[in-house]
Amino acid sequence: MKIRFSSRFKRHYKKLPFEVKLKAEQREVMFRADPFSFQLNTHKLHGKLKNQWSFSVDNKCRILFEFDGSDVIFLDVGDHDLYK
């Protein structure tokens, strides 16, 4: 599986605190091994985001993504305001 990063994801990732970036990197490794690992709490979104998925970095931070064939695109990263 190849992961691509949107420009929005890159922009918001740069603004994250260092500790959250470290957790996000660890979660990416877990995601590559098993995108539906229990520890990631991966879930499909609803409503206007119905084609997208999310997984947890920590209690506040999420990564929003979508499947593109056999690839994945990380769309955004941040708190629950992502869903607005």
N, C-alpha and C positions, 0 to 999 in steps of 0.2 A: 504494500500500500504506500502510495506517495502522498505526502501532505503538502499542500500549497497554502500560502498565507496571503490573504487579501491585504490591500494597502491600509484599510481601516484597522485590521487586526494588528499590523505592524505598528501603526501610529499609536494605538491604545496600549499595546504591549510595552512600548518604550516608557510610558508614563506610570507603569506599575511600580510599586515599591520593590526594592531588591529581594526581600524575603519572598514576596509573592511570585516574582520571576523564577526563583529557584524552585518553588513548589510547582509552578506551571511546567517547567522543564522536566521535573520528575513525573508529572502526570502525563506529559507527552510520551515519555518512554513507556509508561503503562498502557497508554492509548494505542501505541504502535503494536504492542504485544497482544492486546485484547481490548478493542474499542468498547466492549460491553462488560468490562470488569465491574464487579459489584462495588469496588472501592471508588470508581469514577462516578457512579450514579448517573450514567448516561440515560437520557430520556428524549423522546420525540416531543416537539413543541406543537402547539395548537393555534388555531386562529390564523392571523396573517402570517405567522411563522411556521405554518404547518409542514413545509418541506425541509425544515431545519431541525437540528438536534443540539443538545447541550450536555456538557459534563462538568463536574465540579472540580475546581482547583483547591478550594478550601471552603469554609462556611459562607463566605461572602462572594467569592470570585468564580465566574463561570467562563467556559469557552464555548462559543456558538459556532457550529459547523454544519456543513452539508456534504452528503455523498455525491460524487460526480463520477459515475461508473465505478471503477476500482480505486479511484483516488478520493481524497478528502480535501475540502477547502475549509480552513479555519477562517471564519468570517469576522469574528469580533471577540474581545475579551473584556471582562469587567464584572461589575455587580449586577443585581437584578434589573437595573435600568436598561440593560441590553434588550430586554423583551418589549420595550416601549417603542 
